[in-house]
């Protein structure tokens, strides 16, 4: 009855400890969006929140899916990954709905006043942090794929 899990364990470990900064960065971007009255910055902060929630759901689903099969659940707990994916997509739709609602309210009330300085500072820091996170999360063997070597002439 015991089946080996096809889950690739090494893929969950390298970025696990790096995701701990996402809630902190989300709070900083949210406060920048609040002080600048910018829905675009709020949207960017929501994007980070969705990434963090999706990552946490995925790790939890992978952890649950590794449980062994039982008499009742001969296929094991692999369905947890599907439920995790559905929960992640549902979270995306809920936050998207909230953002659309806020945008419609802003259009109806014609509230277009923005404070450009906090918005610009937050946006520039966001781009810088995204570049840093991209470099940190870049796989070590990205350029050393077996099929990607140039042919010698």
Protein Blocks (a to p, Z undefined) as FASTA:
>chain_A
ZZcdfbdfklmmmmmmmmmmmmmmmmmmmmmmmmnopaklmmmmmmmmmmmmmmmmmmmm
mmmmmpccdfklmnojmlmmmmmmmmmmmmmmmmmmmmmmmmmmmmmnopabccfklmmm
mmmmmmmmmmmmmmmmpcfklmmcfklpccdZZ
